[in-house]
Amino acid sequence: MFRSLPAGRQVNCRLQVIAASVGLVVVMGLNGCGTATPEESSEQSGAAPAPPVVVAEVRRQEVPLEIQAIGNIEAFSRVQVKSQVAGQIERVHFQEGDDVRQGQILFQIDPRQFRQAVKEAEAALANAKAALAQSEANYERDLAEAKNARSQANRYAELASKGIIPRIQNEQYETSAIAAEKGADASRVAIESARAAVEGAEAKLSDARLQLSYTTIRAPIGGRTGNLTQKAGNLVSVNADTPLVIINQITPAYATFSIPEQSLSELRRYADRGKLLVEAQPAQAQGPPAEGQVDFLDNEVDQSTGTILMKARFSNTDRRLWPGQFVNVVVRLAMQTATVAPAAAVRTSQTGHYVFVVKPDSTAELRTVEAARTWNDFTVVDKGLKPGERVIVEGQVRVKSGIKVHVVRTWEPTGEQARNIGVARP
Protein backbone atom coordinates (compact mmCIF):
# COMPACT_ATOMS: atom_id res chain seq x y z
CA MET A 1 0.00 0.00 0.00
CA PHE A 2 1.39 3.39 -0.91
CA ARG A 3 1.00 6.23 1.33
CA SER A 4 0.00 9.45 -0.23
CA LEU A 5 2.14 12.52 0.45
CA PRO A 6 1.03 15.96 1.12
CA ALA A 7 0.77 18.22 -1.92
CA GLY A 8 3.77 20.42 -1.05
CA ARG A 9 6.12 17.44 -0.67
CA GLN A 10 4.99 16.02 -4.03
CA VAL A 11 6.11 19.21 -5.85
CA ASN A 12 9.52 19.13 -4.20
CA CYS A 13 10.12 15.58 -5.33
CA ARG A 14 9.27 16.38 -8.91
CA LEU A 15 11.79 19.25 -8.92
CA GLN A 16 14.50 16.97 -7.59
CA VAL A 17 13.89 14.44 -10.36
CA ILE A 18 14.06 17.12 -13.09
CA ALA A 19 17.29 18.53 -11.66
CA ALA A 20 18.89 15.10 -11.60
CA SER A 21 17.95 14.53 -15.22
CA VAL A 22 19.43 17.86 -16.33
CA GLY A 23 22.64 17.14 -14.46
CA LEU A 24 22.96 13.79 -16.18
CA VAL A 25 22.62 15.47 -19.61
CA VAL A 26 25.28 18.10 -18.76
CA VAL A 27 27.73 15.43 -17.62
CA MET A 28 27.21 13.45 -20.81
CA GLY A 29 27.77 16.63 -22.91
CA LEU A 30 31.02 17.37 -21.14
CA ASN A 31 32.26 13.83 -21.69
CA GLY A 32 31.50 14.18 -25.43
CA CYS A 33 33.45 17.50 -25.74
CA GLY A 34 36.51 15.93 -24.25
CA THR A 35 36.95 13.69 -27.31
CA ALA A 36 36.78 16.51 -30.01
CA THR A 37 39.88 17.39 -32.22
CA PRO A 38 41.54 20.89 -32.12
CA GLU A 39 40.11 21.76 -35.55
CA GLU A 40 36.63 20.68 -34.38
CA SER A 41 37.07 22.72 -31.24
CA SER A 42 38.04 25.82 -33.36
CA GLU A 43 35.01 25.35 -35.55
CA GLN A 44 32.71 24.78 -32.54
CA SER A 45 34.15 27.84 -30.78
CA GLY A 46 34.01 30.02 -33.96
CA ALA A 47 37.86 30.56 -34.28
CA ALA A 48 39.36 30.82 -37.85
CA PRO A 49 41.73 28.01 -38.92
CA ALA A 50 45.47 28.77 -39.38
CA PRO A 51 46.00 30.15 -42.91
CA PRO A 52 48.28 28.08 -45.18
CA VAL A 53 51.47 29.86 -46.26
CA VAL A 54 54.65 29.24 -48.22
CA VAL A 55 57.86 30.40 -46.53
CA ALA A 56 61.45 31.00 -47.63
CA GLU A 57 64.68 31.24 -45.72
CA VAL A 58 66.55 34.53 -45.47
CA ARG A 59 70.12 34.12 -46.78
CA ARG A 60 73.45 35.84 -46.45
CA GLN A 61 74.77 35.88 -49.99
CA GLU A 62 77.22 37.57 -52.34
CA VAL A 63 75.27 39.81 -54.69
CA PRO A 64 76.46 42.26 -57.32
CA LEU A 65 76.46 45.98 -56.68
CA GLU A 66 74.97 47.34 -59.87
CA ILE A 67 73.27 50.25 -61.56
CA GLN A 68 70.21 49.58 -63.70
CA ALA A 69 69.03 51.74 -66.59
CA ILE A 70 67.08 51.68 -69.84
CA GLY A 71 69.32 51.93 -72.90
CA ASN A 72 69.08 52.20 -76.65
CA ILE A 73 71.16 50.21 -79.12
CA GLU A 74 73.20 52.15 -81.66
CA ALA A 75 75.15 50.89 -84.62
CA PHE A 76 78.91 51.05 -84.24
CA SER A 77 78.95 53.00 -87.49
CA ARG A 78 76.07 54.35 -89.57
CA VAL A 79 76.41 55.71 -93.10
CA GLN A 80 73.83 57.30 -95.38
CA VAL A 81 74.70 56.37 -98.95
CA LYS A 82 73.97 59.21 -101.40
CA SER A 83 74.85 59.86 -105.02
CA GLN A 84 77.56 62.40 -105.77
CA VAL A 85 76.47 62.79 -109.39
CA ALA A 86 73.11 63.26 -111.05
CA GLY A 87 71.91 60.58 -113.40
CA GLN A 88 69.82 57.49 -113.92
CA ILE A 89 70.36 54.35 -111.82
CA GLU A 90 71.44 51.71 -114.27
CA ARG A 91 71.70 48.79 -111.85
CA VAL A 92 71.39 47.90 -108.16
CA HIS A 93 73.91 45.28 -107.08
CA PHE A 94 72.38 44.16 -103.77
CA GLN A 95 69.12 43.22 -102.11
CA GLU A 96 67.56 45.10 -99.21
CA GLY A 97 68.79 43.70 -95.91
CA ASP A 98 71.94 42.17 -97.41
CA ASP A 99 75.25 42.24 -95.59
CA VAL A 100 77.80 44.09 -97.70
CA ARG A 101 81.58 44.40 -97.55
CA GLN A 102 83.48 47.65 -97.54
CA GLY A 103 84.17 48.62 -101.15
CA GLN A 104 81.43 46.40 -102.59
CA ILE A 105 79.52 47.90 -105.53
CA LEU A 106 76.02 48.99 -104.53
CA PHE A 107 74.71 51.13 -107.44
CA GLN A 108 75.71 51.86 -111.01
CA ILE A 109 74.71 55.27 -112.40
CA ASP A 110 74.54 55.62 -116.21
CA PRO A 111 78.18 56.54 -117.03
CA ARG A 112 77.90 57.51 -120.73
CA GLN A 113 77.88 61.27 -120.37
CA PHE A 114 80.71 61.08 -117.86
CA ARG A 115 82.81 58.92 -120.16
CA GLN A 116 82.26 61.49 -122.88
CA ALA A 117 83.40 64.21 -120.53
CA VAL A 118 86.56 62.22 -119.85
CA LYS A 119 87.28 61.92 -123.56
CA GLU A 120 86.79 65.65 -124.06
CA ALA A 121 89.11 66.37 -121.15
CA GLU A 122 91.69 64.00 -122.55
CA ALA A 123 91.52 65.79 -125.96
CA ALA A 124 91.86 69.17 -124.27
CA LEU A 125 94.87 67.92 -122.39
CA ALA A 126 96.45 66.65 -125.61
CA ASN A 127 95.94 70.03 -127.23
CA ALA A 128 97.44 71.78 -124.26
CA LYS A 129 100.45 69.50 -124.33
CA ALA A 130 100.89 70.13 -128.07
CA ALA A 131 100.73 73.87 -127.48
CA LEU A 132 103.34 73.50 -124.78
CA ALA A 133 105.62 71.59 -127.12
CA GLN A 134 105.18 74.27 -129.77
CA SER A 135 105.96 77.00 -127.24
CA GLU A 136 109.08 75.19 -126.11
CA ALA A 137 110.24 74.86 -129.76
CA ASN A 138 109.56 78.55 -130.40
CA TYR A 139 111.52 79.46 -127.33
CA GLU A 140 114.50 77.39 -128.40
CA ARG A 141 114.40 79.08 -131.85
CA ASP A 142 114.04 82.59 -130.45
CA LEU A 143 116.73 81.94 -127.88
CA ALA A 144 119.15 80.82 -130.62
CA GLU A 145 118.35 83.87 -132.73
CA ALA A 146 118.81 86.13 -129.73
CA LYS A 147 122.23 84.64 -129.02
CA ASN A 148 123.28 85.07 -132.66
CA ALA A 149 122.03 88.65 -132.74
CA ARG A 150 123.87 89.46 -129.55
CA SER A 151 127.06 87.95 -130.94
CA GLN A 152 126.86 90.07 -134.11
CA ALA A 153 126.05 93.18 -132.12
CA ASN A 154 129.09 92.65 -129.94
CA ARG A 155 131.33 92.09 -132.98
CA TYR A 156 130.07 95.24 -134.76
CA ALA A 157 130.40 97.19 -131.56
CA GLU A 158 134.10 96.31 -131.47
CA LEU A 159 134.52 97.32 -135.11
CA ALA A 160 132.72 100.58 -134.47
CA SER A 161 134.99 101.31 -131.53
CA LYS A 162 137.97 101.01 -133.90
CA GLY A 163 136.28 103.22 -136.48
CA ILE A 164 136.13 100.50 -139.10
CA ILE A 165 132.34 100.76 -139.53
CA PRO A 166 130.02 103.66 -138.93
CA ARG A 167 128.39 104.01 -135.50
CA ILE A 168 124.90 103.97 -136.99
CA GLN A 169 125.49 100.50 -138.39
CA ASN A 170 126.52 99.31 -134.94
CA GLU A 171 123.34 100.71 -133.41
CA GLN A 172 121.26 98.77 -135.91
CA TYR A 173 122.85 95.50 -134.88
CA GLU A 174 122.40 96.40 -131.19
CA THR A 175 118.72 97.09 -131.77
CA SER A 176 118.27 93.78 -133.59
CA ALA A 177 119.98 91.92 -130.71
CA ILE A 178 117.72 93.53 -128.10
CA ALA A 179 114.61 92.70 -130.13
CA ALA A 180 115.72 89.07 -130.47
CA GLU A 181 116.32 88.79 -126.70
CA LYS A 182 112.88 90.21 -125.95
CA GLY A 183 111.38 87.74 -128.39
CA ALA A 184 113.11 84.92 -126.50
CA ASP A 185 111.73 86.26 -123.21
CA ALA A 186 108.23 86.31 -124.72
CA SER A 187 108.64 82.71 -125.87
CA ARG A 188 109.66 81.73 -122.34
CA VAL A 189 106.52 83.37 -120.96
CA ALA A 190 104.48 81.52 -123.58
CA ILE A 191 105.95 78.26 -122.28
CA GLU A 192 104.85 79.06 -118.75
CA SER A 193 101.35 79.87 -120.02
CA ALA A 194 101.26 76.62 -121.98
CA ARG A 195 102.35 74.68 -118.92
CA ALA A 196 99.58 76.29 -116.87
CA ALA A 197 97.13 75.32 -119.61
CA VAL A 198 98.38 71.74 -119.39
CA GLU A 199 97.93 71.73 -115.63
CA GLY A 200 94.39 73.08 -116.04
CA ALA A 201 93.60 70.44 -118.63
CA GLU A 202 95.00 67.74 -116.34
CA ALA A 203 92.84 69.02 -113.47
CA LYS A 204 89.77 68.94 -115.69
CA LEU A 205 90.61 65.43 -116.80
CA SER A 206 91.12 64.36 -113.20
CA ASP A 207 87.75 65.88 -112.24
CA ALA A 208 86.06 64.19 -115.21
CA ARG A 209 87.53 60.86 -114.19
CA LEU A 210 86.45 61.48 -110.60
CA GLN A 211 82.90 62.23 -111.72
CA LEU A 212 82.98 59.05 -113.78
CA SER A 213 84.13 57.07 -110.74
CA TYR A 214 81.16 58.48 -108.78
CA THR A 215 78.83 56.67 -111.16
CA THR A 216 79.91 53.46 -109.42
CA ILE A 217 78.68 53.77 -105.83
CA ARG A 218 80.51 51.49 -103.40
CA ALA A 219 79.88 50.61 -99.76
CA PRO A 220 81.95 52.98 -97.57
CA ILE A 221 81.77 50.51 -94.65
CA GLY A 222 80.87 46.90 -94.13
CA GLY A 223 77.51 46.26 -92.53
CA ARG A 224 73.85 45.53 -93.08
CA THR A 225 71.83 47.44 -95.65
CA GLY A 226 68.44 48.89 -94.84
CA ASN A 227 65.50 50.07 -96.88
CA LEU A 228 66.24 50.77 -100.55
CA THR A 229 64.62 54.08 -101.47
CA GLN A 230 65.51 54.19 -105.19
CA LYS A 231 65.27 51.32 -107.64
CA ALA A 232 66.94 50.85 -111.03
CA GLY A 233 65.68 53.30 -113.65
CA ASN A 234 65.08 56.17 -111.26
CA LEU A 235 66.80 59.50 -111.66
CA VAL A 236 68.85 60.65 -108.69
CA SER A 237 70.23 64.07 -107.83
CA VAL A 238 73.46 65.10 -106.18
CA ASN A 239 73.45 64.68 -102.38
CA ALA A 240 69.66 64.33 -102.15
CA ASP A 241 67.95 64.72 -98.77
CA THR A 242 66.81 61.10 -98.81
CA PRO A 243 69.70 58.60 -98.95
CA LEU A 244 69.64 55.74 -101.41
CA VAL A 245 70.22 53.29 -98.56
CA ILE A 246 71.56 53.30 -95.00
CA ILE A 247 74.27 50.89 -93.89
CA ASN A 248 74.58 50.01 -90.21
CA GLN A 249 77.64 48.29 -88.83
CA ILE A 250 76.12 46.25 -86.02
CA THR A 251 79.11 44.12 -85.10
CA PRO A 252 80.15 45.52 -82.68
CA ALA A 253 77.31 47.64 -81.32
CA TYR A 254 76.81 50.34 -78.70
CA ALA A 255 74.24 50.63 -75.93
CA THR A 256 73.60 54.26 -75.00
CA PHE A 257 72.04 54.95 -71.60
CA SER A 258 71.97 57.51 -68.79
CA ILE A 259 72.50 57.12 -65.05
CA PRO A 260 71.54 59.49 -62.22
CA GLU A 261 74.22 61.93 -61.20
CA GLN A 262 73.96 60.56 -57.64
CA SER A 263 75.59 57.36 -58.92
CA LEU A 264 78.46 59.14 -60.66
CA SER A 265 80.89 59.20 -57.73
CA GLU A 266 80.39 55.54 -56.96
CA LEU A 267 80.70 54.59 -60.63
CA ARG A 268 83.93 56.55 -61.09
CA ARG A 269 85.40 54.98 -57.96
CA TYR A 270 84.90 51.48 -59.28
CA ALA A 271 85.83 52.49 -62.84
CA ASP A 272 89.28 53.52 -61.63
CA ARG A 273 89.91 49.87 -60.73
CA GLY A 274 89.36 48.66 -64.29
CA LYS A 275 86.81 48.24 -67.04
CA LEU A 276 83.23 47.96 -65.79
CA LEU A 277 81.16 45.06 -67.07
CA VAL A 278 77.76 45.81 -68.58
CA GLU A 279 74.85 43.51 -69.37
CA ALA A 280 72.13 44.32 -71.91
CA GLN A 281 68.94 42.36 -72.34
CA PRO A 282 66.13 43.24 -74.76
CA ALA A 283 62.64 43.10 -73.32
CA GLN A 284 61.01 39.67 -73.58
CA ALA A 285 64.30 38.17 -74.80
CA GLN A 286 65.22 34.60 -73.90
CA GLY A 287 68.61 33.39 -72.75
CA PRO A 288 71.47 35.13 -70.97
CA PRO A 289 72.06 38.85 -71.52
CA ALA A 290 74.72 40.23 -73.83
CA GLU A 291 77.94 41.19 -72.08
CA GLY A 292 80.08 44.22 -72.82
CA GLN A 293 82.16 46.97 -71.22
CA VAL A 294 81.73 50.65 -70.48
CA ASP A 295 83.35 52.48 -73.38
CA PHE A 296 82.33 56.11 -72.88
CA LEU A 297 81.39 58.44 -70.04
CA ASP A 298 80.26 61.92 -71.00
CA ASN A 299 82.24 64.90 -69.73
CA GLU A 300 79.28 66.70 -68.18
CA VAL A 301 75.96 66.10 -66.44
CA ASP A 302 72.80 67.02 -68.32
CA GLN A 303 71.39 69.72 -66.04
CA SER A 304 67.90 69.40 -67.49
CA THR A 305 67.59 65.73 -66.48
CA GLY A 306 70.22 65.32 -63.77
CA THR A 307 71.76 62.36 -65.62
CA ILE A 308 75.02 61.60 -67.37
CA LEU A 309 75.32 59.84 -70.72
CA MET A 310 77.22 56.57 -71.01
CA LYS A 311 77.98 54.07 -73.76
CA ALA A 312 78.81 50.39 -73.50
CA ARG A 313 80.41 48.41 -76.30
CA PHE A 314 79.26 44.87 -77.14
CA SER A 315 80.87 42.47 -79.60
CA ASN A 316 77.37 41.44 -80.75
CA THR A 317 78.69 38.60 -82.86
CA ASP A 318 75.34 36.81 -82.52
CA ARG A 319 73.50 40.01 -83.50
CA ARG A 320 71.10 39.81 -80.61
CA LEU A 321 71.26 43.58 -80.23
CA TRP A 322 69.66 45.58 -83.03
CA PRO A 323 70.04 49.31 -83.73
CA GLY A 324 67.16 51.34 -82.31
CA GLN A 325 66.18 48.60 -79.86
CA PHE A 326 65.45 49.39 -76.21
CA VAL A 327 67.29 47.20 -73.69
CA ASN A 328 67.55 46.78 -69.95
CA VAL A 329 71.11 47.75 -69.01
CA VAL A 330 72.92 46.65 -65.86
CA VAL A 331 76.33 48.10 -64.94
CA ARG A 332 78.18 45.72 -62.60
CA LEU A 333 80.31 47.69 -60.13
CA ALA A 334 81.43 45.03 -57.64
CA MET A 335 80.33 42.02 -55.56
CA GLN A 336 79.27 42.45 -51.93
CA THR A 337 77.89 40.21 -49.21
CA ALA A 338 74.33 41.12 -48.22
CA THR A 339 71.17 39.75 -46.63
CA VAL A 340 68.65 38.73 -49.28
CA ALA A 341 65.07 37.57 -49.26
CA PRO A 342 62.75 36.68 -52.12
CA ALA A 343 61.23 39.80 -53.58
CA ALA A 344 57.75 38.24 -53.20
CA ALA A 345 58.18 38.37 -49.41
CA VAL A 346 58.75 42.13 -49.24
CA ARG A 347 55.54 44.12 -49.19
CA THR A 348 55.05 47.88 -49.45
CA SER A 349 52.83 50.10 -47.32
CA GLN A 350 52.46 53.83 -46.77
CA THR A 351 55.08 53.68 -44.03
CA GLY A 352 57.64 51.65 -45.96
CA HIS A 353 58.53 48.00 -46.59
CA TYR A 354 57.58 45.08 -44.38
CA VAL A 355 57.60 41.29 -44.27
CA PHE A 356 55.84 38.57 -42.31
CA VAL A 357 58.33 36.51 -40.29
CA VAL A 358 57.29 33.03 -39.11
CA LYS A 359 58.58 32.36 -35.61
CA PRO A 360 59.56 28.88 -34.36
CA ASP A 361 56.11 28.52 -32.73
CA SER A 362 54.46 29.15 -36.16
CA THR A 363 53.33 32.61 -35.14
CA ALA A 364 53.46 35.33 -37.79
CA GLU A 365 55.16 38.63 -36.97
CA LEU A 366 54.84 41.77 -39.10
CA ARG A 367 58.27 43.36 -39.25
CA THR A 368 59.39 46.60 -40.87
CA VAL A 369 62.52 46.27 -43.01
CA GLU A 370 64.81 48.55 -45.00
CA ALA A 371 65.00 47.32 -48.59
CA ALA A 372 68.10 48.60 -50.41
CA ARG A 373 67.42 47.40 -53.93
CA THR A 374 66.00 44.55 -55.98
CA TRP A 375 68.31 42.10 -57.69
CA ASN A 376 66.64 39.65 -60.10
CA ASP A 377 63.94 37.93 -58.00
CA PHE A 378 65.50 38.90 -54.66
CA THR A 379 65.51 41.98 -52.45
CA VAL A 380 68.62 43.13 -50.64
CA VAL A 381 67.59 43.97 -47.06
CA ASP A 382 69.82 46.29 -45.05
CA LYS A 383 67.91 46.13 -41.75
CA GLY A 384 65.14 44.09 -40.19
CA LEU A 385 66.05 40.49 -41.10
CA LYS A 386 68.66 37.96 -40.04
CA PRO A 387 69.97 34.98 -42.02
CA GLY A 388 68.06 31.80 -41.21
CA GLU A 389 64.77 33.49 -40.45
CA ARG A 390 61.71 32.38 -42.39
CA VAL A 391 59.54 34.87 -44.26
CA ILE A 392 56.19 34.33 -45.96
CA VAL A 393 56.32 34.51 -49.76
CA GLU A 394 52.78 33.26 -50.54
CA GLY A 395 49.53 33.61 -48.60
CA GLN A 396 50.17 37.00 -46.95
CA VAL A 397 46.63 38.18 -47.73
CA ARG A 398 45.09 36.13 -44.89
CA VAL A 399 47.93 36.65 -42.45
CA LYS A 400 47.87 39.06 -39.53
CA SER A 401 50.59 39.74 -37.00
CA GLY A 402 50.31 37.46 -33.97
CA ILE A 403 48.23 34.66 -35.48
CA LYS A 404 49.42 31.15 -36.10
CA VAL A 405 50.03 29.99 -39.65
CA HIS A 406 50.24 26.61 -41.29
CA VAL A 407 53.44 26.18 -43.36
CA VAL A 408 52.57 24.01 -46.32
CA ARG A 409 55.84 24.34 -48.22
CA THR A 410 59.30 25.92 -48.07
CA TRP A 411 60.20 27.89 -51.18
CA GLU A 412 63.53 27.06 -52.79
CA PRO A 413 65.18 28.84 -55.74
CA THR A 414 65.34 26.83 -58.94
CA GLY A 415 66.97 27.21 -62.34
CA GLU A 416 68.21 30.71 -63.06
CA GLN A 417 67.30 31.86 -59.55
CA ALA A 418 69.50 29.17 -58.02
CA ARG A 419 72.40 30.11 -60.28
CA ASN A 420 72.00 33.79 -59.42
CA ILE A 421 72.48 33.19 -55.70
CA GLY A 422 74.99 30.38 -56.08
CA VAL A 423 72.70 27.55 -54.93
CA ALA A 424 73.30 24.22 -56.61
CA ARG A 425 70.15 22.54 -57.84
CA PRO A 426 69.75 19.29 -59.79
C-alpha positions, 0 to 999 in steps of 0.5 A, spaced: 500 500 500 502 506 498 501 512 502 499 518 499 504 525 500 502 531 502 501 536 496 507 540 497 512 534 498 509 532 491 512 538 488 519 538 491 520 531 489 518 532 482 523 538 482 529 533 484 527 528 479 528 534 473 534 537 476 537 530 476 535 529 469 538 535 467 545 534 471 545 527 467 545 530 460 550 536 462 555 530 464 554 526 458 555 533 454 562 534 457 564 527 456 562 528 449 566 534 448 573 531 451 573 527 445 573 533 439 579 534 435 583 541 435 580 543 428 573 541 431 574 545 437 576 551 433 570 550 428 565 549 434 568 555 438 568 560 432 575 561 431 578 561 424 583 556 422 590 557 421 591 560 414 596 556 409 602 559 407 609 558 403 615 560 406 622 561 404 629 562 408 633 569 409 640 568 406 646 571 407 649 571 400 654 575 395 650 579 390 652 584 385 652 591 386 649 594 380 646 600 376 640 599 372 638 603 366 634 603 360 638 603 354 638 604 346 642 600 341 646 604 336 650 601 330 657 602 331 657 605 325 652 608 320 652 611 313 647 614 309 649 612 302 647 618 297 649 619 289 655 624 288 652 625 281 646 626 277 643 621 273 639 614 272 640 608 276 642 603 271 643 597 276 642 595 283 647 590 285 644 588 292 638 586 295 635 590 301 637 587 308 643 584 305 650 584 308 655 588 304 663 588 304 666 595 304 668 597 297 662 592 294 659 595 288 652 597 290 649 602 285 651 603 277 649 610 275 649 611 267 656 613 265 655 615 258 655 622 259 661 622 264 665 617 259 664 622 254 666 628 258 673 624 260 674 623 252 673 631 251 678 632 257 683 627 254 683 631 248 683 638 251 689 635 255 692 633 248 691 640 245 694 643 251 700 639 251 701 640 243 701 647 245 706 646 250 711 643 245 710 648 240 711 654 245 718 650 247 720 649 240 719 657 239 723 658 245 728 654 243 728 658 236 728 665 239 733 663 244 738 661 238 736 667 234 737 672 240 744 669 241 746 670 234 744 677 234 747 678 240 754 675 238 753 680 231 752 686 235 758 685 240 762 684 234 760 690 230 760 694 236 768 692 237 769 694 229 765 701 231 769 702 236 775 702 232 772 706 227 772 701 221 764 701 220 760 707 222 756 708 229 749 707 226 750 700 223 753 698 230 746 701 233 742 697 228 745 690 230 744 692 237 737 694 236 736 687 232 739 683 238 735 687 243 729 685 239 731 678 239 732 677 246 725 680 248 722 675 243 726 669 246 723 672 253 716 672 250 717 665 248 719 663 255 713 666 258 708 663 252 711 656 255 709 658 262 702 659 259 702 653 256 704 649 262 699 652 266 694 650 260 696 643 261 695 643 268 688 646 267 687 640 262 690 635 267 685 638 273 679 637 268 681 630 266 682 628 273 675 631 275 672 628 269 675 621 271 672 622 278 665 624 276 665 618 272 668 614 278 662 616 282 657 613 277 659 606 281 657 607 288 661 602 293 659 601 300 663 605 304 663 601 310 661 593 311 655 592 314 647 591 313 643 594 308 636 597 310 630 600 306 632 601 298 629 608 297 631 608 289 630 602 284 633 601 277 631 606 272 630 612 277 633 619 276 637 621 282 640 628 284 646 630 287 646 629 295 639 628 295 635 629 302 633 622 302 639 617 302 639 611 297 640 606 302 643 606 309 648 601 312 649 600 319 655 596 322 652 592 327 658 588 329 660 591 334 654 595 337 653 600 342 648 601 348 647 608 350 644 609 356 643 615 362 644 614 369 643 618 375 648 623 377 647 621 384 651 614 382 656 618 378 661 618 384 660 611 386 661 609 378 667 613 377 670 609 384 669 602 381 671 604 374 678 607 376 679 599 378 678 597 371 673 596 365 666 595 368 662 590 365 655 591 362 649 587 361 644 588 356 637 584 355 632 586 350 625 586 353 622 579 352 628 576 350 630 569 352 637 566 354 642 570 358 644 577 356 649 580 352 655 582 355 660 588 354 664 593 357 663 601 359 666 604 353 664 612 354 662 616 359 660 623 358 664 629 360 658 633 363 651 632 367 645 634 363 642 639 367 635 638 365 635 631 367 640 630 372 643 624 368 650 623 365 650 619 358 654 613 357 655 608 352 657 600 352 660 596 347 658 589 345 661 584 340 654 582 338 657 577 334 650 573 334 647 580 332 642 579 338 642 587 339 639 591 333 640 598 332 634 602 335 632 597 340 630 598 347 634 594 352 635 593 360 642 595 361 645 593 368 652 596 370 656 591 374 660 595 379 662 590 384 660 584 388 658 584 396 655 580 401 648 582 403 642 579 406 637 577 401 630 575 401 625 573 395 622 579 392 615 576 393 616 576 401 617 584 401 611 588 401 610 595 401 605 600 405 604 607 406 610 607 411 615 603 408 617 596 406 615 590 411 615 582 411 611 577 415 616 573 419 614 566 421 617 564 428 619 557 431 612 557 434 608 558 427 606 565 429 606 570 424 610 577 426 609 583 421 616 586 421 618 593 418 625 592 413 629 597 409 630 594 402 636 597 399 634 594 392 631 589 388 636 584 384 633 579 379 627 575 384 630 577 390 631 583 395 637 586 398 635 587 405 639 592 409 635 592 416 630 588 419 632 580 417 637 575 419 639 569 415 636 563 417 629 566 419 623 564 415 619 569 411 612 568 408 612 569 400 605 566 398 599 567 402 600 573 406 593 576 404 590 572 410 595 573 415 595 578 420 601 579 426 600 574 432 596 569 429 598 562 427 600 559 420 600 553 417 606 552 413 605 548 407 611 548 403 618 551 403 620 555 397 627 554 394 630 557 388 630 553 382 633 554 375 636 561 373 634 563 380 639 558 383 644 560 379 644 567 381 644 566 388 649 560 387 645 555 390 646 548 386 640 545 384 639 538 380 
